[in-house]
Amino acid sequence: MGTEEHKNKENEEDVIGGQSGNENPPDQVQNETEQPLTEEEAWHQAENTYTPEQETGVTQDAVYQTEPSSPSSAHTPSEESTGSDNDKKADQFQAYVDQGKKIGKNYFSFFVQAIQAPTKASVRHHESFSNAIVSLALITLLIPTIMYLQFRPLLQLASMFGGGPSPAGTLFFRPLLYIALLVTVIVFIIFGITKLMKVQYSLQQIVARFGALLIAPIGILIVSLLLSVMQLGWGVPVAGLGILLIFFSAAFTIYSFRHPNEEGLDPYFGIILLLVGIGLFSRIVMSGTFNLFTNFL
């Protein structure tokens, strides 16, 4: 009995030993398949498998995300402010152009109506202050331009022989200053005379009516300008007629403000005062005071 139990134990140990001999541990299999590396091969393998991310911990995608944009796509605050300023200037310029077109269109229609019936236009457009300002500006510019075109060859010929003043200063800038002052003086004289006539009109209403009555002189001066550009001989006489009509329009402006029910200065004497005021102003202009004032031209 004892002998059989001993044999059974030996058989069980042989079976267990056979199973264990057939199954190798994973570590033992791996050691058998892998060949040992030399020190030089291990060094090269470590260099080939090294990446900067292992040291910094930052991936290449993160670097691309944090990389600043190119200068062509980036806009600095100074560039943005410059662009906004340019846009504002462009908008302001376009607004001025649109306003100028509107004023020119309105003045052209006003000119056509006033040239046909100046008296009716002066009454109907007595509130048209902007059109009157354009008329006064045209009067101020047309007369010096005509003088410059007509008499420039004479001054150029004189300067060739003995020298002389500048044609632009003598024929354009000085007359421009004189006409601008003369128109201003006429407007204020008319305003003062209306106060003596005891009629209640504002300065803007006086300017508007006087500007409407200047349409006929402006038309004649435009004809004179065209004749001067074409170098025809009728430019000066036509310009003289236009200048006379300016004084006539100023006198008629005073007469148009008459009111039969008001007690005040008679328009006839008001016209005389206007002519006296224009004569005094011209006397001052012809004196040395005005010449000293315009020596810089």
Backbone as CSV, one residue per row, in Angstrom:
resi,resn,N_x,N_y,N_z,CA_x,CA_y,CA_z,C_x,C_y,C_z
1,MET,0.841,-1.205,0.000,0.000,0.000,0.000,0.855,1.226,0.000
2,GLY,1.721,1.201,0.771,2.658,2.342,0.844,3.437,2.478,-0.423
3,THR,3.743,1.346,-1.050,4.521,1.414,-2.291,3.723,2.012,-3.412
4,GLU,2.429,1.729,-3.522,1.558,2.303,-4.575,1.390,3.814,-4.410
5,GLU,1.186,4.294,-3.229,1.069,5.739,-2.981,2.331,6.452,-3.385
6,HIS,3.435,5.882,-3.164,4.710,6.490,-3.534,4.833,6.576,-5.030
7,LYS,4.391,5.571,-5.772,4.449,5.592,-7.221,3.505,6.640,-7.788
8,ASN,2.320,6.716,-7.192,1.368,7.759,-7.676,1.940,9.149,-7.502
9,LYS,2.580,9.473,-6.439,3.189,10.795,-6.214,4.262,11.068,-7.224
10,GLU,5.055,10.030,-7.569,6.110,10.237,-8.558,5.534,10.520,-9.923
11,ASN,4.425,9.809,-10.270,3.790,10.072,-11.568,3.235,11.494,-11.640
12,GLU,2.584,11.957,-10.582,2.035,13.329,-10.552,3.160,14.358,-10.695
13,GLU,4.309,14.172,-10.086,5.414,15.101,-10.184,5.970,15.113,-11.582
14,ASP,5.982,13.903,-12.255,6.480,13.860,-13.638,5.570,14.641,-14.572
15,VAL,4.228,14.508,-14.362,3.263,15.254,-15.220,3.408,16.738,-15.032
16,ILE,3.481,17.175,-13.813,3.628,18.627,-13.532,4.925,19.133,-14.087
17,GLY,5.991,18.371,-13.949,7.292,18.785,-14.483,7.276,18.869,-15.976
18,GLY,6.552,17.907,-16.656,6.468,17.980,-18.117,5.730,19.186,-18.600
19,GLN,4.654,19.532,-17.909,3.893,20.753,-18.298,4.716,22.004,-18.105
20,SER,5.402,22.027,-16.982,6.208,23.231,-16.732,7.363,23.329,-17.680
21,GLY,7.854,22.238,-18.195,8.964,22.275,-19.139,8.533,22.709,-20.516
22,ASN,7.243,22.458,-20.848,6.752,22.884,-22.171,6.422,24.372,-22.222
23,GLU,6.035,24.984,-21.119,5.623,26.403,-21.080,6.774,27.229,-20.529
24,ASN,7.346,28.102,-21.380,8.411,29.009,-20.943,7.821,30.314,-20.451
25,PRO,8.366,30.904,-19.474,7.871,32.225,-19.009,8.084,33.287,-20.093
26,PRO,7.263,34.387,-20.120,7.403,35.452,-21.139,8.770,36.093,-21.125
27,ASP,9.311,36.257,-19.965,10.613,36.905,-19.900,11.674,36.038,-20.548
28,GLN,11.527,34.747,-20.367,12.527,33.856,-20.942,12.422,33.817,-22.444
29,VAL,11.163,33.883,-22.999,10.977,33.892,-24.462,11.504,35.168,-25.073
30,GLN,11.228,36.256,-24.413,11.695,37.552,-24.929,13.208,37.623,-24.931
31,ASN,13.839,37.054,-23.907,15.293,37.084,-23.841,15.914,36.220,-24.922
32,GLU,15.194,35.135,-25.300,15.722,34.276,-26.323,15.617,34.906,-27.706
33,THR,14.512,35.700,-27.999,14.316,36.307,-29.331,15.140,37.562,-29.510
34,GLU,15.357,38.349,-28.480,16.092,39.605,-28.593,17.583,39.353,-28.395
35,GLN,18.362,39.973,-29.321,19.790,39.882,-29.201,20.296,41.039,-28.348
36,PRO,21.251,40.837,-27.577,21.777,41.927,-26.737,22.439,42.994,-27.608
37,LEU,22.259,44.299,-27.235,22.810,45.441,-27.966,24.125,45.854,-27.345
38,THR,24.985,46.275,-28.241,26.232,46.812,-27.731,26.015,48.222,-27.221
39,GLU,27.008,48.779,-26.607,26.876,50.147,-26.039,26.732,51.183,-27.124
40,GLU,27.444,51.013,-28.277,27.373,51.984,-29.371,25.998,51.958,-30.036
41,GLU,25.455,50.714,-30.221,24.114,50.603,-30.831,23.053,51.183,-29.914
42,ALA,23.183,51.015,-28.651,22.206,51.600,-27.720,22.261,53.113,-27.753
43,TRP,23.454,53.686,-27.925,23.590,55.152,-28.002,22.913,55.702,-29.257
44,HIS,23.149,55.067,-30.423,22.514,55.509,-31.664,21.003,55.358,-31.612
45,GLN,20.539,54.306,-30.996,19.096,54.123,-30.884,18.469,55.204,-30.013
46,ALA,19.166,55.609,-28.963,18.638,56.677,-28.097,18.599,58.005,-28.831
47,GLU,19.614,58.295,-29.694,19.621,59.548,-30.464,18.502,59.585,-31.478
48,ASN,18.219,58.457,-32.129,17.189,58.428,-33.166,15.792,58.543,-32.582
49,THR,15.594,58.072,-31.393,14.257,58.112,-30.790,14.034,59.342,-29.946
50,TYR,15.008,60.283,-29.838,14.855,61.488,-29.003,14.092,62.558,-29.772
51,THR,13.159,63.201,-29.136,12.395,64.340,-29.723,12.399,65.488,-28.748
52,PRO,12.295,66.741,-29.262,12.301,67.900,-28.339,11.123,67.906,-27.397
53,GLU,10.002,67.227,-27.835,8.838,67.244,-26.950,9.107,66.539,-25.637
54,GLN,10.063,65.564,-25.683,10.364,64.846,-24.446,10.961,65.757,-23.392
55,GLU,11.651,66.800,-23.843,12.285,67.713,-22.871,11.368,68.872,-22.517
56,THR,10.716,69.466,-23.531,9.912,70.674,-23.276,8.486,70.354,-22.943
57,GLY,7.997,69.212,-23.446,6.615,68.875,-23.203,5.658,69.618,-24.102
58,VAL,6.144,70.297,-25.136,5.306,71.079,-26.052,5.326,70.385,-27.387
59,THR,4.195,70.086,-27.939,4.108,69.409,-29.224,4.254,70.408,-30.349
60,GLN,4.477,69.853,-31.559,4.657,70.729,-32.726,3.369,71.443,-33.076
61,ASP,2.217,70.777,-32.871,0.936,71.436,-33.149,0.728,72.637,-32.252
62,ALA,1.154,72.511,-30.996,1.020,73.654,-30.093,1.903,74.797,-30.531
63,VAL,3.091,74.474,-31.074,3.977,75.523,-31.570,3.346,76.250,-32.738
64,TYR,2.702,75.498,-33.653,2.032,76.119,-34.796,0.870,76.983,-34.355
65,GLN,0.168,76.570,-33.304,-0.961,77.360,-32.837,-0.522,78.654,-32.198
66,THR,0.608,78.621,-31.492,1.065,79.820,-30.791,1.971,80.681,-31.639
67,GLU,2.287,80.239,-32.881,3.176,81.025,-33.727,2.465,82.289,-34.183
68,PRO,3.086,83.460,-34.082,2.415,84.711,-34.464,2.142,84.730,-35.960
69,SER,1.082,85.460,-36.315,0.706,85.573,-37.723,1.715,86.432,-38.460
70,SER,1.705,86.292,-39.761,2.646,87.032,-40.596,2.325,88.504,-40.588
71,PRO,3.303,89.382,-40.851,3.051,90.831,-40.836,2.043,91.256,-41.868
72,SER,1.916,90.521,-42.994,0.981,90.947,-44.024,-0.455,90.795,-43.580
73,SER,-0.737,89.774,-42.731,-2.114,89.573,-42.280,-2.408,90.291,-40.990
74,ALA,-1.391,90.682,-40.225,-1.609,91.373,-38.955,-1.760,92.865,-39.179
75,HIS,-2.589,93.523,-38.391,-2.820,94.968,-38.475,-2.500,95.576,-37.121
76,THR,-1.548,96.446,-37.110,-1.196,97.136,-35.882,-2.215,98.221,-35.598
77,PRO,-2.315,98.712,-34.346,-3.265,99.786,-34.031,-3.014,101.047,-34.829
78,SER,-1.741,101.356,-35.120,-1.468,102.562,-35.893,-2.001,102.448,-37.308
79,GLU,-1.858,101.230,-37.927,-2.377,101.042,-39.274,-3.897,101.129,-39.283
80,GLU,-4.559,100.585,-38.271,-6.012,100.649,-38.203,-6.485,102.084,-38.035
81,SER,-5.798,102.869,-37.184,-6.187,104.271,-36.993,-5.965,105.081,-38.257
82,THR,-4.858,104.790,-38.982,-4.606,105.483,-40.241,-5.680,105.163,-41.264
83,GLY,-6.070,103.892,-41.334,-7.127,103.519,-42.271,-8.451,104.171,-41.938
84,SER,-8.792,104.256,-40.642,-10.039,104.915,-40.254,-9.995,106.404,-40.550
85,ASP,-8.832,107.048,-40.347,-8.711,108.474,-40.674,-8.873,108.712,-42.167
86,ASN,-8.276,107.844,-42.980,-8.432,107.986,-44.430,-9.881,107.810,-44.852
87,ASP,-10.576,106.865,-44.217,-11.990,106.668,-44.541,-12.812,107.890,-44.158
88,LYS,-12.493,108.490,-43.006,-13.231,109.691,-42.597,-12.982,110.848,-43.549
89,LYS,-11.719,111.014,-43.970,-11.413,112.092,-44.915,-12.112,111.866,-46.246
90,ALA,-12.150,110.620,-46.688,-12.839,110.318,-47.946,-14.328,110.602,-47.830
91,ASP,-14.912,110.251,-46.682,-16.341,110.526,-46.481,-16.608,112.022,-46.439
92,GLN,-15.740,112.779,-45.757,-15.926,114.230,-45.709,-15.782,114.858,-47.092
93,PHE,-14.790,114.399,-47.862,-14.603,114.927,-49.213,-15.811,114.620,-50.089
94,GLN,-16.345,113.406,-49.972,-17.522,113.038,-50.761,-18.730,113.869,-50.339
95,ALA,-18.831,114.164,-49.034,-19.943,115.010,-48.572,-19.824,116.427,-49.137
96,TYR,-18.591,116.967,-49.190,-18.394,118.290,-49.781,-18.731,118.295,-51.273
97,VAL,-18.356,117.221,-51.958,-18.649,117.131,-53.391,-20.157,117.080,-53.629
98,ASP,-20.843,116.278,-52.834,-22.301,116.184,-52.980,-22.981,117.507,-52.667
99,GLN,-22.491,118.190,-51.639,-23.065,119.489,-51.295,-22.806,120.510,-52.394
100,GLY,-21.603,120.481,-52.983,-21.299,121.394,-54.084,-22.172,121.136,-55.300
101,LYS,-22.402,119.867,-55.607,-23.289,119.538,-56.721,-24.706,120.050,-56.474
102,LYS,-25.164,119.904,-55.256,-26.510,120.360,-54.919,-26.619,121.875,-55.041
103,ILE,-25.617,122.601,-54.530,-25.637,124.063,-54.617,-25.573,124.516,-56.068
104,GLY,-24.712,123.860,-56.887,-24.611,124.227,-58.295,-25.899,123.987,-59.053
105,LYS,-26.568,122.876,-58.761,-27.843,122.581,-59.428,-28.905,123.600,-59.050
106,ASN,-28.975,123.932,-57.766,-29.956,124.916,-57.318,-29.675,126.295,-57.915
107,TYR,-28.386,126.653,-57.990,-28.057,127.973,-58.521,-28.341,128.057,-60.019
108,PHE,-28.135,126.977,-60.748,-28.403,127.004,-62.182,-29.894,127.238,-62.450
109,SER,-30.756,126.521,-61.710,-32.194,126.754,-61.881,-32.575,128.164,-61.459
110,PHE,-31.957,128.657,-60.393,-32.208,130.033,-59.945,-31.730,131.041,-60.996
111,PHE,-30.587,130.784,-61.624,-30.041,131.684,-62.636,-30.971,131.767,-63.851
112,VAL,-31.499,130.625,-64.277,-32.392,130.605,-65.441,-33.660,131.390,-65.162
113,GLN,-34.210,131.259,-63.983,-35.424,131.994,-63.642,-35.151,133.487,-63.479
114,ALA,-34.016,133.826,-62.848,-33.722,135.231,-62.568,-33.322,135.996,-63.821
115,ILE,-32.682,135.330,-64.795,-32.270,136.030,-66.008,-33.484,136.395,-66.851
116,GLN,-34.586,135.664,-66.693,-35.804,135.959,-67.441,-36.606,137.087,-66.800
117,ALA,-36.660,137.098,-65.474,-37.426,138.138,-64.769,-36.697,138.460,-63.463
118,PRO,-35.707,139.375,-63.509,-34.916,139.654,-62.294,-35.740,140.210,-61.137
119,THR,-36.715,141.096,-61.427,-37.489,141.694,-60.344,-38.338,140.647,-59.630
120,LYS,-39.008,139.800,-60.384,-39.810,138.745,-59.767,-38.929,137.767,-59.000
121,ALA,-37.777,137.478,-59.570,-36.879,136.552,-58.884,-36.356,137.139,-57.576
122,SER,-36.105,138.444,-57.555,-35.603,139.065,-56.330,-36.644,139.038,-55.220
123,VAL,-37.924,139.090,-55.598,-38.980,139.035,-54.585,-39.292,137.594,-54.203
124,ARG,-39.319,136.732,-55.204,-39.667,135.331,-54.947,-38.555,134.593,-54.228
125,HIS,-37.321,134.967,-54.474,-36.169,134.282,-53.865,-35.495,135.176,-52.818
126,HIS,-36.277,135.958,-52.114,-35.656,136.859,-51.139,-35.078,136.094,-49.955
127,GLU,-35.445,134.825,-49.820,-34.855,134.008,-48.760,-33.698,133.146,-49.264
128,SER,-33.360,133.271,-50.540,-32.314,132.426,-51.129,-30.946,133.030,-50.838
129,PHE,-30.481,132.867,-49.633,-29.226,133.474,-49.205,-28.022,132.784,-49.839
130,SER,-28.067,131.449,-49.947,-26.925,130.723,-50.520,-26.714,131.080,-51.984
131,ASN,-27.795,131.232,-52.761,-27.650,131.634,-54.162,-27.077,133.038,-54.286
132,ALA,-27.452,133.926,-53.368,-26.913,135.288,-53.396,-25.420,135.293,-53.095
133,ILE,-24.976,134.449,-52.183,-23.544,134.362,-51.883,-22.779,133.891,-53.118
134,VAL,-23.343,132.943,-53.856,-22.691,132.464,-55.079,-22.617,133.604,-56.098
135,SER,-23.671,134.407,-56.197,-23.660,135.541,-57.138,-22.576,136.553,-56.771
136,LEU,-22.458,136.878,-55.514,-21.427,137.823,-55.084,-20.023,137.258,-55.339
137,ALA,-19.859,135.968,-55.121,-18.553,135.359,-55.389,-18.229,135.379,-56.882
138,LEU,-19.219,135.164,-57.727,-18.982,135.198,-59.173,-18.608,136.601,-59.638
139,ILE,-19.288,137.601,-59.102,-18.941,138.991,-59.451,-17.504,139.289,-59.057
140,THR,-17.124,138.820,-57.869,-15.774,139.088,-57.367,-14.707,138.411,-58.221
141,LEU,-15.002,137.261,-58.783,-14.015,136.515,-59.567,-14.015,136.890,-61.048
142,LEU,-15.166,137.213,-61.600,-15.254,137.445,-63.046,-14.503,138.700,-63.475
143,ILE,-14.671,139.783,-62.736,-14.054,141.058,-63.160,-12.525,140.974,-63.159
144,PRO,-11.855,140.499,-62.097,-10.382,140.373,-62.168,-9.911,139.409,-63.249
145,THR,-10.661,138.339,-63.482,-10.261,137.389,-64.523,-10.310,138.039,-65.900
146,ILE,-11.343,138.817,-66.159,-11.443,139.516,-67.448,-10.310,140.527,-67.606
147,MET,-10.020,141.265,-66.548,-8.924,142.231,-66.607,-7.592,141.541,-66.869
148,TYR,-7.378,140.410,-66.243,-6.113,139.692,-66.435,-5.974,139.210,-67.878
149,LEU,-7.038,138.683,-68.438,-6.976,138.172,-69.810,-6.820,139.296,-70.835
150,GLN,-7.410,140.463,-70.558,-7.388,141.553,-71.525,-6.065,142.326,-71.510
151,PHE,-5.508,142.565,-70.334,-4.349,143.457,-70.223,-3.038,142.731,-69.912
152,ARG,-3.044,141.442,-69.818,-1.803,140.720,-69.544,-0.772,140.898,-70.654
153,PRO,-1.133,140.841,-71.942,-0.101,141.031,-72.974,0.602,142.389,-72.887
154,LEU,-0.132,143.442,-72.498,0.491,144.765,-72.395,1.521,144.801,-71.276
155,LEU,1.187,144.233,-70.124,2.148,144.228,-69.014,3.341,143.327,-69.310
156,GLN,3.122,142.224,-69.990,4.246,141.375,-70.363,5.183,142.090,-71.339
157,LEU,4.618,142.873,-72.252,5.440,143.628,-73.188,6.230,144.712,-72.469
158,ALA,5.591,145.380,-71.489,6.287,146.421,-70.737,7.392,145.837,-69.867
159,SER,7.163,144.659,-69.311,8.185,144.047,-68.464,9.390,143.587,-69.280
160,MET,9.215,143.319,-70.557,10.342,142.897,-71.393,11.336,144.033,-71.608
161,PHE,10.870,145.278,-71.632,11.740,146.421,-71.899,12.313,147.028,-70.616
162,GLY,11.470,147.367,-69.680,11.989,148.044,-68.493,11.586,147.428,-67.186
163,GLY,11.113,146.220,-67.216,10.640,145.614,-65.980,9.297,146.188,-65.599
164,GLY,8.744,145.685,-64.572,7.445,146.164,-64.134,6.830,145.219,-63.123
165,PRO,5.634,145.560,-62.653,4.977,144.717,-61.651,4.517,143.395,-62.253
166,SER,4.227,142.472,-61.379,3.744,141.162,-61.812,2.347,141.288,-62.399
167,PRO,2.099,140.708,-63.573,0.757,140.788,-64.148,-0.308,140.161,-63.255
168,ALA,0.045,139.057,-62.585,-0.940,138.403,-61.726,-1.308,139.288,-60.544
169,GLY,-0.310,139.939,-59.930,-0.606,140.803,-58.789,-1.333,142.066,-59.187
170,THR,-0.948,142.672,-60.321,-1.544,143.945,-60.732,-2.918,143.767,-61.346
171,LEU,-3.099,142.721,-62.125,-4.329,142.558,-62.896,-5.325,141.601,-62.280
172,PHE,-4.899,140.819,-61.314,-5.853,139.853,-60.746,-6.027,140.030,-59.242
173,PHE,-4.955,139.932,-58.474,-5.105,139.902,-57.020,-5.545,141.247,-56.452
174,ARG,-4.984,142.341,-56.933,-5.429,143.651,-56.444,-6.871,143.954,-56.837
175,PRO,-7.274,143.750,-58.098,-8.694,143.934,-58.415,-9.606,142.982,-57.651
176,LEU,-9.135,141.759,-57.403,-9.944,140.815,-56.633,-10.211,141.341,-55.231
177,LEU,-9.183,141.868,-54.597,-9.352,142.440,-53.257,-10.252,143.671,-53.299
178,TYR,-10.078,144.504,-54.317,-10.885,145.721,-54.432,-12.358,145.379,-54.646
179,ILE,-12.663,144.466,-55.557,-14.050,144.103,-55.838,-14.698,143.451,-54.617
180,ALA,-13.958,142.605,-53.908,-14.518,141.969,-52.712,-14.874,143.003,-51.651
181,LEU,-13.982,143.983,-51.448,-14.282,145.046,-50.477,-15.425,145.932,-50.960
182,LEU,-15.461,146.221,-52.253,-16.523,147.068,-52.793,-17.891,146.413,-52.628
183,VAL,-17.998,145.143,-52.942,-19.276,144.437,-52.785,-19.707,144.429,-51.324
184,THR,-18.774,144.214,-50.421,-19.103,144.231,-48.992,-19.583,145.607,-48.554
185,VAL,-18.909,146.661,-49.024,-19.312,148.029,-48.677,-20.699,148.336,-49.211
186,ILE,-20.993,147.927,-50.437,-22.315,148.182,-51.022,-23.407,147.510,-50.198
187,VAL,-23.173,146.278,-49.776,-24.186,145.565,-48.989,-24.454,146.288,-47.672
188,PHE,-23.416,146.736,-46.989,-23.624,147.412,-45.705,-24.210,148.809,-45.899
189,ILE,-23.905,149.477,-46.989,-24.533,150.771,-47.264,-26.030,150.590,-47.481
190,ILE,-26.403,149.578,-48.264,-27.828,149.312,-48.481,-28.519,148.977,-47.166
191,PHE,-27.857,148.189,-46.322,-28.440,147.846,-45.028,-28.649,149.096,-44.167
192,GLY,-27.671,149.996,-44.162,-27.831,151.240,-43.387,-28.923,152.123,-43.955
193,ILE,-29.056,152.167,-45.271,-30.092,153.008,-45.890,-31.481,152.455,-45.579
194,THR,-31.629,151.138,-45.555,-32.936,150.573,-45.202,-33.330,150.930,-43.771
195,LYS,-32.359,151.062,-42.885,-32.660,151.501,-41.527,-33.135,152.949,-41.527
196,LEU,-32.517,153.793,-42.380,-32.971,155.177,-42.494,-34.346,155.260,-43.150
197,MET,-34.654,154.304,-44.007,-35.972,154.257,-44.633,-37.031,153.681,-43.690
198,LYS,-36.605,153.188,-42.540,-37.493,152.627,-41.520,-38.279,151.422,-42.038
199,VAL,-37.575,150.578,-42.741,-38.153,149.301,-43.167,-37.368,148.192,-42.475
200,GLN,-38.090,147.168,-42.078,-37.492,146.097,-41.282,-37.132,144.911,-42.181
201,TYR,-35.846,144.882,-42.536,-35.304,143.758,-43.306,-33.976,143.357,-42.680
202,SER,-33.755,142.069,-42.657,-32.494,141.564,-42.098,-31.387,141.682,-43.134
203,LEU,-30.164,141.526,-42.665,-29.015,141.591,-43.562,-29.045,140.445,-44.574
204,GLN,-29.496,139.279,-44.161,-29.584,138.155,-45.088,-30.609,138.408,-46.184
205,GLN,-31.722,139.025,-45.847,-32.721,139.341,-46.867,-32.194,140.365,-47.866
206,ILE,-31.414,141.320,-47.387,-30.835,142.322,-48.282,-29.822,141.670,-49.215
207,VAL,-28.990,140.800,-48.671,-28.003,140.102,-49.500,-28.707,139.222,-50.529
208,ALA,-29.782,138.542,-50.122,-30.502,137.669,-51.045,-31.120,138.458,-52.195
209,ARG,-31.717,139.590,-51.911,-32.334,140.382,-52.985,-31.285,141.007,-53.891
210,PHE,-30.239,141.528,-53.321,-29.165,142.124,-54.128,-28.506,141.050,-55.013
211,GLY,-28.309,139.859,-54.462,-27.726,138.777,-55.251,-28.615,138.339,-56.397
212,ALA,-29.934,138.361,-56.200,-30.852,138.009,-57.283,-30.815,139.054,-58.394
213,LEU,-30.677,140.324,-58.046,-30.613,141.386,-59.054,-29.255,141.435,-59.757
214,LEU,-28.274,140.710,-59.251,-26.960,140.660,-59.906,-26.883,139.610,-61.013
215,ILE,-27.976,138.898,-61.266,-27.939,137.848,-62.272,-27.681,138.426,-63.660
216,ALA,-28.330,139.544,-63.985,-28.119,140.152,-65.309,-26.665,140.619,-65.496
217,PRO,-26.059,141.334,-64.542,-24.633,141.669,-64.699,-23.732,140.440,-64.812
218,ILE,-24.051,139.374,-64.079,-23.244,138.157,-64.154,-23.315,137.561,-65.558
219,GLY,-24.510,137.546,-66.150,-24.644,137.031,-67.512,-23.819,137.826,-68.511
220,ILE,-23.814,139.140,-68.377,-23.026,139.982,-69.289,-21.533,139.776,-69.056
221,LEU,-21.114,139.647,-67.821,-19.693,139.405,-67.540,-19.236,138.040,-68.049
222,ILE,-20.117,137.056,-68.020,-19.758,135.751,-68.579,-19.530,135.866,-70.085
223,VAL,-20.370,136.654,-70.766,-20.160,136.890,-72.202,-18.830,137.602,-72.429
224,SER,-18.519,138.590,-71.600,-17.249,139.291,-71.726,-16.061,138.351,-71.490
225,LEU,-16.206,137.420,-70.564,-15.141,136.457,-70.306,-14.896,135.565,-71.521
226,LEU,-15.953,135.123,-72.155,-15.798,134.293,-73.355,-15.124,135.079,-74.478
227,LEU,-15.495,136.346,-74.624,-14.851,137.177,-75.648,-13.371,137.395,-75.334
228,SER,-13.048,137.507,-74.039,-11.653,137.702,-73.647,-10.833,136.441,-73.892
229,VAL,-11.424,135.290,-73.654,-10.712,134.041,-73.900,-10.429,133.871,-75.387
230,MET,-11.365,134.276,-76.218,-11.182,134.170,-77.669,-10.381,135.335,-78.247
231,GLN,-9.910,136.239,-77.373,-9.084,137.375,-77.785,-9.799,138.259,-78.816
232,LEU,-11.077,138.509,-78.560,-11.854,139.423,-79.397,-11.882,140.808,-78.764
233,GLY,-12.103,141.807,-79.573,-11.985,143.185,-79.098,-13.150,143.703,-78.299
234,TRP,-14.253,142.959,-78.249,-15.437,143.445,-77.544,-15.464,143.047,-76.068
235,GLY,-14.419,142.447,-75.576,-14.449,141.999,-74.188,-14.497,143.135,-73.192
236,VAL,-13.704,144.189,-73.421,-13.656,145.307,-72.466,-14.956,146.111,-72.460
237,PRO,-15.533,146.508,-73.605,-16.806,147.248,-73.560,-17.940,146.462,-72.909
238,VAL,-18.004,145.170,-73.190,-19.056,144.354,-72.574,-18.839,144.265,-71.065
239,ALA,-17.580,144.159,-70.636,-17.304,144.133,-69.198,-17.679,145.453,-68.542
240,GLY,-17.415,146.577,-69.231,-17.823,147.886,-68.691,-19.325,147.970,-68.505
241,LEU,-20.090,147.421,-69.450,-21.554,147.413,-69.309,-21.980,146.580,-68.110
242,GLY,-21.329,145.459,-67.914,-21.670,144.634,-66.764,-21.370,145.318,-65.437
243,ILE,-20.258,146.067,-65.370,-19.919,146.786,-64.132,-20.936,147.890,-63.852
244,LEU,-21.374,148.598,-64.884,-22.408,149.631,-64.692,-23.707,149.017,-64.177
245,LEU,-24.042,147.844,-64.689,-25.266,147.190,-64.216,-25.155,146.745,-62.757
246,ILE,-23.946,146.529,-62.261,-23.793,146.202,-60.835,-24.248,147.375,-59.972
247,PHE,-23.825,148.594,-60.319,-24.252,149.771,-59.558,-25.747,150.027,-59.734
248,PHE,-26.253,149.781,-60.933,-27.690,149.933,-61.157,-28.475,148.936,-60.309
249,SER,-27.986,147.703,-60.202,-28.668,146.693,-59.385,-28.659,147.082,-57.913
250,ALA,-27.568,147.690,-57.450,-27.517,148.140,-56.059,-28.533,149.246,-55.816
251,ALA,-28.632,150.184,-56.767,-29.610,151.269,-56.622,-31.036,150.723,-56.661
252,PHE,-31.297,149.789,-57.574,-32.641,149.225,-57.660,-32.979,148.396,-56.423
253,THR,-31.988,147.812,-55.788,-32.238,147.085,-54.544,-32.783,148.022,-53.479
254,ILE,-32.215,149.207,-53.386,-32.725,150.204,-52.426,-34.154,150.597,-52.777
255,TYR,-34.400,150.803,-54.040,-35.738,151.217,-54.464,-36.771,150.121,-54.203
256,SER,-36.361,148.859,-54.316,-37.303,147.755,-54.111,-37.750,147.625,-52.660
257,PHE,-37.033,148.230,-51.724,-37.394,148.152,-50.316,-38.309,149.296,-49.881
258,ARG,-38.774,150.099,-50.806,-39.640,151.230,-50.445,-40.942,150.706,-49.835
259,HIS,-41.485,151.496,-48.939,-42.769,151.171,-48.313,-43.550,152.468,-48.180
260,PRO,-44.671,152.588,-48.925,-45.370,153.883,-48.936,-45.963,154.278,-47.593
261,ASN,-46.253,153.319,-46.726,-46.876,153.643,-45.451,-45.872,153.976,-44.354
262,GLU,-44.623,153.830,-44.639,-43.593,154.106,-43.636,-43.032,155.513,-43.841
263,GLU,-42.763,156.160,-42.729,-42.133,157.480,-42.784,-40.640,157.313,-42.546
264,GLY,-39.880,157.612,-43.548,-38.442,157.462,-43.445,-37.776,158.123,-44.631
265,LEU,-36.546,157.775,-44.838,-35.775,158.345,-45.934,-36.363,157.905,-47.268
266,ASP,-36.492,158.849,-48.190,-36.999,158.533,-49.519,-35.959,157.704,-50.279
267,PRO,-36.400,156.682,-51.040,-35.440,155.848,-51.775,-34.558,156.650,-52.733
268,TYR,-35.098,157.768,-53.255,-34.288,158.578,-54.167,-33.029,159.087,-53.467
269,PHE,-33.193,159.593,-52.239,-32.032,160.081,-51.489,-31.162,158.915,-51.000
270,GLY,-31.797,157.786,-50.814,-31.023,156.604,-50.449,-30.063,156.196,-51.565
271,ILE,-30.513,156.325,-52.825,-29.641,156.017,-53.957,-28.485,157.021,-54.041
272,ILE,-28.792,158.277,-53.734,-27.719,159.278,-53.736,-26.680,158.952,-52.672
273,LEU,-27.141,158.544,-51.490,-26.197,158.162,-50.435,-25.355,156.956,-50.852
274,LEU,-25.968,156.054,-51.572,-25.217,154.889,-52.059,-24.093,155.323,-52.997
275,LEU,-24.391,156.216,-53.938,-23.366,156.673,-54.876,-22.262,157.446,-54.167
276,VAL,-22.656,158.228,-53.156,-21.648,158.968,-52.386,-20.738,157.999,-51.636
277,GLY,-21.320,156.974,-51.050,-20.517,155.984,-50.323,-19.561,155.230,-51.236
278,ILE,-20.023,154.907,-52.436,-19.143,154.217,-53.385,-18.009,155.147,-53.824
279,GLY,-18.351,156.447,-54.027,-17.310,157.408,-54.410,-16.254,157.568,-53.322
280,LEU,-16.684,157.628,-52.066,-15.724,157.755,-50.966,-14.834,156.521,-50.857
281,PHE,-15.419,155.381,-51.025,-14.624,154.151,-50.957,-13.594,154.118,-52.087
282,SER,-14.006,154.517,-53.286,-13.067,154.537,-54.414,-11.951,155.538,-54.178
283,ARG,-12.292,156.670,-53.533,-11.265,157.668,-53.219,-10.245,157.100,-52.248
284,ILE,-10.716,156.340,-51.282,-9.791,155.712,-50.329,-8.908,154.684,-51.040
285,VAL,-9.512,153.964,-51.974,-8.745,152.948,-52.697,-7.665,153.606,-53.538
286,MET,-7.985,154.727,-54.151,-7.010,155.406,-55.004,-5.907,156.094,-54.200
287,SER,-6.127,156.282,-52.920,-5.120,156.950,-52.096,-3.994,155.997,-51.764
288,GLY,-2.985,156.538,-51.085,-1.806,155.747,-50.749,-2.059,154.712,-49.680
289,THR,-3.138,154.893,-48.902,-3.403,153.938,-47.835,-3.657,152.545,-48.402
290,PHE,-4.492,152.463,-49.417,-4.788,151.166,-50.011,-3.577,150.608,-50.737
291,ASN,-2.774,151.493,-51.365,-1.580,151.023,-52.066,-0.563,150.424,-51.090
292,LEU,-0.408,151.069,-49.928,0.480,150.505,-48.925,-0.031,149.151,-48.434
293,PHE,-1.364,149.042,-48.346,-1.952,147.793,-47.870,-1.765,146.656,-48.870
294,THR,-1.694,146.989,-50.155,-1.615,145.959,-51.210,-0.218,145.851,-51.804
295,ASN,0.807,146.395,-51.145,2.168,146.307,-51.697,2.727,144.890,-51.692
296,PHE,2.154,144.035,-50.849,2.663,142.660,-50.812,2.223,141.864,-52.033
297,LEU,1.267,142.351,-52.808,0.799,141.636,-53.985,1.716,141.889,-55.175
